Amino acid sequence: MTKLGRLDRDGIDVSVTVKTLAEMGVKIYCLALGGADLTSSSGTMIMNVLNAGASSSGTC
């Protein structure tokens, strides 16, 4: 995907979707984050930090 917001509009929904797909063996790479694998531990951390920032600023 190109941006996190394209996967879903709500940060929690994105996390659930990525987790569900990872359990099925699907890897999610975000091109806007330099090709970060969101199913890896570092990718999950990046996604959580971005979701926290978006929820505190009211934007996604």
C-alpha positions in Angstrom: 0.0 0.0 0.0 1.1 3.6 -0.4 -0.2 5.1 2.8 -1.5 3.8 6.1 -4.8 5.8 5.7 -5.5 3.9 2.5 -5.9 0.6 4.3 -8.6 1.9 6.6 -9.7 5.2 8.1 -9.5 4.3 11.8 -6.1 3.5 13.4 -7.6 0.6 15.4 -9.2 -0.8 12.3 -5.8 -0.6 10.5 -4.1 -2.5 13.4 -6.8 -5.2 13.4 -6.7 -5.6 9.6 -2.9 -5.8 9.6 -3.0 -8.4 12.4 -5.6 -10.5 10.7 -3.8 -10.5 7.4 -0.5 -11.3 9.2 -2.1 -14.3 10.8 -3.1 -15.5 7.3 0.6 -15.1 6.2 0.1 -11.9 4.3 2.9 -9.2 4.6 1.9 -5.6 4.4 4.5 -3.1 3.1 3.9 0.6 3.4 5.7 2.5 0.6 5.2 5.9 2.3 7.3 4.5 5.2 10.2 3.4 3.0 8.7 0.0 2.4 8.3 -0.8 6.1 6.8 -4.3 6.8 3.9 -3.5 9.0 3.6 -7.1 10.1 7.1 -7.1 11.6 7.7 -6.0 15.2 9.3 -2.7 14.1 6.6 -2.1 11.6 3.9 -2.7 14.3 5.7 -0.1 16.5 5.9 2.4 13.7 2.2 1.9 13.0 1.2 2.3 16.7 3.3 5.5 17.0 1.6 7.0 13.9 -1.8 5.9 15.0 -1.2 7.6 18.4 -0.1 10.8 16.7 -3.1 10.8 14.4 -5.6 10.2 17.2 -4.1 13.0 19.3 -4.1 15.5 16.5 -7.5 14.4 15.1 -6.1 13.6 11.7 -5.2 10.3 10.0 
